[in-house]
Amino acid sequence: MALPSPNLDDRRFQQFVDDAKRYIQQRAPEWTDHNVSDPGITLVETVAHMADEIVYRLNRVPDKNHLAFLDLVGITLFPPSAARTEVTFWLSAPQEEPVTVPLGTEVATSRTSDEEAVVFSTEVELVLWNCGLKHLMVQRRGEPALDRTHDLADDAKDVLCFSESPAPGDCMLLGLTGAVPHCAVTLELDSRVDGVGVDPRQPPLVWEAWTEDGWQLCEVDRDGTGGLNRPGEVILHVPGGHVLSRNAGQEAGWLRCRVTEPHPGQPFYTTSPTVRSAEGFTIGGTAPVVHAETVYDEALGESTGLPGQRLRLAHGPVVGDTPPVLLQTAEHEGWTDWQVVPHFAASGPDDRHVTVDAATGEIAFGPAVREPDGSLRQYGMAAPKGSPVRARSYRTGGGRAGNVARGAVQVLRTSIPYVSEVVNREAARGGVDGETVEEAKVRAPITLRAQERAVTLRDYEELARRAAPETARISCLEGEESEYGAYAVRVLVVPQAIPDPGGRLRFEQLVPGDALLERITRHLDERRLIGTRLAVGPPFYQGVTVVATVHAFRGVDTDLVRRRVHDALYQHLDPLTGGADGKGWPFGRPVQAGEAFAVLQRIPGVELVDEVMLHPADPLTGKRGEATNRIDLSPPSLVFSFDHRVRVIGDNSTGDKERGTGSHG
């Protein structure tokens, strides 16, 4: 905790006036009119106001010294982090030529009366490659692929997609005229099969694309065929590594539909579906975007030719790209680039190095330091005197405002021919506001104690947060010796998760990505003590289903009460914002029916809570355990709301209904 700053003088304006009046009574008793209308009192109040301003500035001295000490030990404010997601650009119609989405293309959320639009820009150039269907092959499990392209061209024949009695591993291969990395491809399939036996909502199929690393899954945006059970369209999002390859002597960009092992209770194919005709074309593509706006060719002024010159960008903070700013100076040979470095410790007098404070946008050239022998050492080259300095490009933005729900980005700010709409299919996350001075004061003692090495559990937690400030929660525990070995530290990482419209979290949103875990592991591994074992991963999520019966007041809409009850349960058991303090359900804290009872009783419209029961649930399989009043959690565990069931009893006009959420969180 930061030391409190002393109040050097706690007197205020009125106290100065009262002290002056008492002094007047002692030194000038003949002065008897002390009302505000007296000109002398007016003069006293004027001087008191000036004294009050001086005292205020005097009391700022401890804060100024505190900040100076923080700067002396190298404590700087953390800049904000920018949220990132992927945006799909949909074409108005298939095109005969590739369509290019340039780097820096801006998209945004819709502007409302209460909120400004949140702007994102693409991080790479996206090419929507045109394609067509070139080959169709059928491959039974363990056998070579057979070309059925000519049979497909004959309208009188229906081509079997798999073997007559399909088995897991059977495939239908579709060869495109070219590779379509990062593109959305539409496959129009005409089949005529009745009663193939599968559930169209969950057929035992997966779609895959051939990449440099082998077959990889394609995300299915829409399957209008119901698992090849009827004519329709299948829209696939092809992964970025899609390449041309040769299969059965034919070169193409290959996609395939593969039969998988059915899950318990999942219907399987009784006969093979067929295809009478097939077409393929590109209808869109997906590119990564970041919550930032790009600034080009910003003039920063002229160089003074002196070491240590500082310039400031017009827009801040700066999004931490590599490099964060492309700085240039105009010299005899034209514009010359300067390299951004974290510090000048390894910079020589001929190195064109600068540093950038991402939080403030300040750019600093290398200083000159006097050595003990009296000589001056130049750390980094000083720009030639009089040369113009410009920021060729940089991006500004970041903060929590960029964490928007999926489907929120729908506005194309940069006009692109043939692109009709855009949408983010997943929520944007990773946005964190910049650090405040008060937060830096609290962090400074912890940073000085840790000194870039991890010894205690608190050190591991602080260093992990520094490595990934965009994470929602991080907790460090001693690892079980039976599971992780002796001297093990377990770091639990909960990523940011933006609820879908309706305030519900999906389980997959709470699983940290491999890149995030690898970054934290690499950062901690360089700072851990020798002999300490490190385990970085997600916590164990214990699914909880609440089954409750409540009575609504007479005349109150039971559907409204049910929605309020569901919202309250999801909010109370939220791993990120739930719990008594609203900061997330505590790790390892048990779930008790009595607490849920109290939460429901406070909901407007609820007259009586009749019954509350808890069921442990598996968020992956959906299986529920027996009803209980208490669910204990192990120390590395968090709760996850899973398909609560609520029965609302009202009067005859509103009815008596029981309903679940309709989704798994």
Residue pairs with C-beta under 8 A, 6 or more apart in sequence:
1 442
1 445
2 66
2 441
2 442
2 444
2 445
5 59
5 62
5 63
5 66
6 62
7 59
8 55
8 58
8 59
8 61
8 62
9 55
9 58
9 59
11 19
11 52
11 55
12 52
12 55
13 45
13 48
13 49
13 52
14 48
16 47
16 48
16 51
16 52
17 44
17 45
17 48
20 44
20 47
20 48
21 34
21 41
21 44
24 31
24 34
24 44
31 40
33 41
34 41
35 41
36 42
36 45
66 441
67 437
70 440
70 441
70 444
73 444
73 448
75 440
75 443
75 444
75 447
76 357
76 359
76 440
77 359
77 360
77 434
77 435
77 436
77 437
77 440
78 359
78 434
78 435
78 440
78 469
79 317
79 318
79 320
79 357
79 358
79 359
79 398
79 434
79 435
80 317
80 359
80 398
80 399
80 431
80 432
80 433
80 434
81 320
81 398
81 430
81 431
81 432
81 469
81 470
82 290
82 291
82 292
82 319
82 320
82 395
82 397
82 398
82 399
82 402
82 430
82 431
83 290
83 291
83 398
83 402
83 403
83 404
83 428
83 429
83 430
83 431
84 123
84 288
84 289
84 290
84 291
84 428
84 429
84 430
85 120
85 288
85 289
85 404
85 409
85 424
85 426
85 427
85 428
85 429
86 286
86 287
86 288
86 289
86 424
86 425
86 426
87 107
87 120
87 122
87 286
87 287
87 289
87 409
87 422
87 423
87 424
88 184
88 237
88 284
88 285
88 286
88 422
88 423
88 424
88 425
89 101
89 126
89 128
89 284
89 285
89 286
89 287
89 412
89 416
89 419
89 422
90 184
90 283
90 284
90 419
90 420
90 421
90 422
90 423
91 99
91 128
91 282
91 283
91 284
91 418
91 419
91 420
92 418
92 419
92 420
93 418
94 130
94 186
94 281
94 282
94 283
95 128
95 130
95 282
95 418
96 130
97 130
98 127
98 128
98 129
98 130
99 127
99 128
99 416
99 417
99 418
99 419
100 125
100 126
100 127
100 128
101 122
101 125
101 126
101 127
101 128
101 285
101 287
101 416
101 419
102 122
102 125
102 414
102 416
103 122
103 123
103 124
103 125
104 121
104 122
104 294
104 414
105 121
105 122
105 287
105 412
105 414
105 416
106 119
106 120
106 121
106 293
106 413
106 414
107 119
107 120
107 121
107 122
107 289
107 409
107 411
107 412
107 413
107 414
107 422
108 117
108 118
108 119
108 120
108 409
108 411
108 413
109 117
109 118
109 404
109 408
109 409
109 410
109 411
110 117
110 408
110 410
110 411
111 117
117 411
118 291
118 401
118 402
118 404
118 408
118 409
119 291
119 292
119 293
119 397
119 413
120 289
120 290
120 291
120 292
120 402
120 409
120 428
121 289
121 290
121 292
121 293
121 294
121 395
122 287
122 288
122 289
123 287
123 288
123 289
123 290
124 287
124 288
126 182
126 285
126 286
126 287
127 285
128 183
128 282
128 284
128 285
129 178
129 179
129 180
129 181
129 183
129 282
130 178
130 281
130 282
131 176
131 177
131 178
131 180
131 183
131 185
131 253
131 280
131 281
131 282
132 176
132 177
132 279
132 280
132 281
133 174
133 175
133 176
133 177
133 187
133 278
133 279
133 280
134 149
134 175
134 176
134 177
134 250
134 252
135 147
135 149
135 173
135 174
135 175
135 250
135 252
136 147
136 148
136 149
136 152
136 159
136 172
136 173
136 174
136 175
136 275
136 278
137 145
137 146
137 147
137 148
137 149
137 172
137 173
137 175
137 247
137 248
137 250
138 145
138 146
138 148
138 159
138 160
138 161
138 162
138 170
138 171
138 172
138 173
139 145
139 146
139 170
139 171
139 172
139 173
139 256
140 162
140 163
140 167
140 169
140 170
141 163
141 167
141 168
141 169
141 170
142 169
144 248
145 171
145 173
145 247
145 248
146 248
147 248
147 250
148 159
151 157
151 159
152 159
152 275
152 276
152 277
152 278
155 276
155 277
157 276
158 191
158 192
158 274
158 275
158 276
159 274
159 275
159 276
160 272
160 273
160 274
161 170
161 172
161 191
161 228
161 257
161 272
161 273
161 274
161 275
162 170
162 171
162 172
162 259
162 269
162 272
162 273
163 170
163 272
164 271
164 272
165 271
165 272
166 259
166 268
166 269
166 271
166 272
167 259
168 204
168 259
168 260
168 261
168 262
169 258
169 259
170 258
170 259
170 272
171 256
171 257
171 258
171 259
172 256
172 257
172 275
173 247
173 254
173 255
173 256
174 187
174 254
174 255
174 256
174 257
174 278
174 280
175 247
175 250
175 252
175 253
175 254
175 255
176 185
176 252
176 253
176 254
176 255
176 280
177 252
177 253
178 244
178 253
179 242
179 243
179 244
179 253
180 238
180 242
180 253
180 282
181 238
181 239
181 240
181 241
181 242
181 243
182 238
182 239
182 240
182 285
182 286
182 287
183 237
183 238
183 242
183 282
183 284
183 285
183 286
184 221
184 235
184 236
184 237
184 238
184 282
184 283
184 284
184 285
184 286
185 235
185 236
185 238
185 255
185 280
185 281
185 282
185 283
186 233
186 234
186 235
186 280
186 281
186 282
186 283
187 233
187 234
187 235
187 236
187 255
187 278
187 279
187 280
188 232
188 233
188 277
188 278
188 279
188 280
189 225
189 228
189 231
189 232
189 233
189 234
189 275
189 277
189 278
190 231
190 275
190 276
190 277
190 278
191 225
191 228
191 229
191 230
191 231
191 273
191 274
191 275
191 276
192 231
192 274
192 276
193 228
193 229
193 230
193 271
193 272
193 273
193 274
195 270
195 271
196 227
196 228
196 229
196 269
196 270
196 271
196 272
196 273
197 267
197 268
197 269
197 270
197 271
198 204
198 226
198 227
198 229
198 267
198 268
198 269
199 227
199 266
199 267
200 226
200 227
200 229
200 230
201 226
202 266
203 223
203 226
203 227
203 228
203 229
204 227
204 259
204 260
204 261
204 262
204 263
204 266
204 268
204 269
205 227
205 228
205 257
205 258
205 259
205 260
206 217
206 257
206 258
206 260
207 217
207 218
207 220
207 234
207 236
207 255
207 256
207 257
207 258
208 215
208 216
208 217
208 218
208 255
208 256
208 258
209 215
209 216
209 218
209 236
209 238
209 239
209 242
209 253
209 254
209 255
209 256
210 242
210 243
210 245
210 247
210 253
210 254
210 255
210 256
211 239
211 240
211 241
211 242
211 243
212 241
212 243
213 241
215 256
216 239
216 241
217 239
218 236
218 237
218 238
218 239
218 255
219 236
219 237
220 234
220 235
220 236
220 237
221 235
221 236
221 237
221 425
222 233
222 234
222 235
223 232
223 234
223 235
224 230
224 232
224 233
224 234
225 231
225 232
225 233
225 234
226 232
227 273
228 257
228 273
228 275
229 273
235 283
236 255
237 286
238 255
242 253
243 253
244 251
244 252
244 253
245 251
245 252
245 253
245 254
247 254
259 269
262 268
286 425
289 409
289 424
289 428
290 319
290 395
290 397
291 397
291 398
291 399
291 401
291 402
291 428
291 431
292 319
292 395
292 396
292 397
292 398
293 315
293 395
293 396
293 397
294 393
294 394
294 395
295 313
295 314
295 315
295 391
295 393
295 394
295 395
295 396
296 392
296 393
297 390
297 391
297 392
297 393
298 313
298 314
298 315
298 390
298 391
298 394
299 388
299 389
299 390
300 311
300 312
300 313
300 363
300 389
300 390
300 391
301 311
301 388
301 389
302 386
302 387
302 388
302 389
303 309
303 329
303 365
303 382
303 383
303 384
303 385
303 386
303 387
303 388
303 389
304 385
305 382
305 383
305 384
305 385
305 386
306 382
307 365
307 366
307 367
307 368
307 378
307 380
307 382
308 364
308 365
308 366
308 367
308 368
309 364
309 365
309 382
309 383
310 362
310 363
310 364
310 365
311 362
311 363
311 389
312 360
312 361
312 362
312 363
313 325
313 361
313 362
313 363
313 391
313 394
313 396
314 361
315 361
315 396
316 358
316 359
316 360
316 361
316 396
317 358
317 359
317 360
317 361
317 396
317 397
317 398
317 434
318 324
318 325
318 356
318 358
318 361
318 394
318 395
318 396
319 358
319 394
319 395
319 396
319 397
319 398
320 358
321 394
321 395
323 339
323 340
324 340
324 356
324 358
324 394
325 340
325 356
325 363
325 391
325 393
325 394
326 337
326 391
326 392
326 393
326 394
327 337
327 338
327 340
327 354
327 363
327 389
327 390
327 391
327 392
328 335
328 336
328 337
328 338
328 389
328 390
328 391
328 392
329 335
329 336
329 338
329 383
329 384
329 387
329 388
329 389
329 390
330 336
330 387
330 388
330 389
330 390
331 384
331 387
335 390
335 392
336 352
337 352
337 392
338 352
338 353
338 354
338 383
339 351
339 352
339 353
339 354
340 353
340 354
340 355
340 356
341 347
341 353
341 354
341 355
341 380
342 355
343 355
344 353
344 355
344 366
344 367
344 379
344 380
345 379
347 353
347 366
347 379
347 380
348 378
348 379
348 380
349 377
349 378
349 379
349 380
349 381
350 381
351 366
351 380
351 381
352 380
352 381
353 366
353 380
353 381
354 363
354 364
354 365
354 366
354 380
355 363
355 364
356 362
356 363
356 364
357 363
357 364
359 434
359 435
361 396
363 391
365 380
365 381
365 382
365 383
366 378
366 379
366 380
366 381
366 382
367 379
367 380
368 376
368 377
368 378
368 379
368 382
369 376
369 377
369 379
370 376
370 377
371 377
383 389
398 431
398 432
398 434
399 431
399 432
399 433
399 434
400 431
400 432
400 433
401 431
402 428
402 430
402 431
403 427
403 428
403 429
403 430
403 431
403 496
403 498
404 424
404 427
404 428
404 498
405 427
405 498
405 499
405 500
405 501
406 424
406 425
406 426
406 427
406 498
406 500
407 423
407 424
407 425
407 501
408 424
408 427
408 428
409 422
409 423
409 424
409 428
410 421
410 422
410 423
411 422
412 419
412 421
412 422
427 497
427 498
427 499
427 500
427 509
428 498
429 470
429 495
429 496
429 497
429 498
430 470
430 496
431 470
431 496
432 469
432 470
435 443
443 462
446 458
446 462
447 462
449 459
450 459
450 462
450 463
452 463
452 527
453 459
453 527
453 528
453 529
454 460
454 463
454 489
454 524
454 527
454 528
454 529
454 532
455 529
457 476
457 477
457 478
457 489
458 476
460 476
460 489
460 491
460 524
460 528
461 474
461 475
461 476
461 491
463 523
463 524
463 527
464 471
464 474
464 476
464 491
464 493
464 520
464 523
464 524
464 536
465 471
465 474
466 523
467 519
467 520
467 522
467 523
467 524
468 474
468 493
468 516
468 519
468 520
470 495
470 496
471 493
471 494
471 495
471 496
471 512
471 516
472 494
472 495
472 496
472 497
472 576
472 584
473 492
473 493
473 494
473 575
473 576
473 584
474 491
474 492
474 493
474 494
475 491
475 492
475 539
475 587
475 636
476 489
476 490
476 491
476 492
477 489
477 490
477 492
477 587
477 635
477 636
478 488
478 489
478 490
479 485
479 488
479 489
479 490
479 533
479 535
480 488
480 490
481 488
484 490
484 533
484 535
485 533
486 533
487 531
487 532
487 533
488 532
488 533
488 534
488 535
489 528
489 532
489 533
489 534
489 535
490 535
490 537
490 636
491 520
491 524
491 534
491 535
491 536
491 537
492 537
492 538
492 539
492 587
492 636
493 512
493 516
493 517
493 520
493 536
493 537
493 538
494 510
494 512
494 538
494 539
494 575
494 576
494 584
494 638
495 509
495 510
495 511
495 512
495 513
495 516
497 505
497 509
497 510
497 576
498 509
499 505
500 506
503 567
503 570
503 571
504 570
504 661
504 663
504 665
505 570
505 574
505 575
505 576
505 640
505 641
505 665
506 664
506 665
507 541
507 619
507 620
507 640
507 664
507 665
510 538
510 541
510 575
510 640
511 538
512 537
512 538
517 536
517 537
520 536
521 534
521 536
524 534
524 536
525 534
528 534
539 587
539 636
539 637
539 638
540 634
540 636
540 637
540 638
541 575
541 619
541 637
541 638
541 639
541 640
542 591
542 616
542 631
542 633
542 637
542 638
542 639
542 640
543 616
543 617
543 618
543 619
543 639
543 640
543 641
543 642
544 573
544 591
544 614
544 615
544 616
544 617
544 631
544 639
544 640
544 641
544 642
545 614
545 615
545 616
545 617
545 624
545 642
545 643
545 644
545 645
546 569
546 573
546 596
546 612
546 613
546 614
546 615
546 641
546 644
546 645
546 646
547 611
547 612
547 613
547 614
547 615
547 627
547 644
547 645
547 646
548 565
548 569
548 596
548 600
548 609
548 611
548 612
548 613
548 644
548 645
548 646
548 647
549 609
549 610
549 611
549 646
549 647
549 649
550 561
550 565
550 600
550 603
550 606
550 607
550 608
550 609
550 610
550 646
550 647
550 648
550 649
551 606
551 607
551 608
551 609
551 610
551 648
551 649
551 650
552 558
552 561
552 605
552 606
552 607
552 648
552 649
552 650
552 654
553 605
553 606
553 607
554 650
554 651
555 651
555 653
555 654
556 605
556 650
556 654
557 605
557 654
558 648
558 649
558 650
558 654
558 655
558 656
558 657
559 648
559 657
560 605
561 603
561 605
561 606
561 648
561 650
562 646
562 648
562 657
562 659
564 603
564 604
564 605
564 606
565 600
565 603
565 606
565 646
565 648
566 644
566 646
566 661
568 599
568 600
568 603
569 596
569 599
569 600
569 641
569 644
569 646
570 641
570 644
570 665
571 577
571 578
572 578
572 579
572 595
572 596
572 599
573 585
573 591
573 639
573 640
573 641
574 584
574 585
574 641
575 584
575 585
575 638
575 639
575 640
576 584
577 583
577 584
578 584
578 585
578 639
579 585
579 586
579 589
584 638
585 638
585 639
587 633
587 635
587 636
587 637
587 638
588 633
588 634
588 635
588 636
588 637
589 633
590 630
590 631
590 632
590 633
591 614
591 630
591 631
591 633
591 639
592 614
592 629
592 630
593 612
593 613
593 614
593 628
593 629
593 630
594 629
596 612
596 614
597 609
597 612
600 606
600 609
600 612
601 609
610 649
613 627
613 628
613 629
614 627
614 628
614 629
614 630
614 631
615 624
615 625
615 626
615 627
615 628
616 624
616 625
616 628
616 631
617 623
617 624
617 625
617 642
617 643
618 624
619 640
619 642
619 664
619 665
622 642
622 643
622 664
633 639
640 665
641 665
642 664
642 665
643 660
643 661
643 663
643 664
643 665
644 660
644 661
645 658
645 659
645 660
646 658
646 659
646 660
647 656
647 657
647 658
648 656
648 657
648 658
649 656
650 656
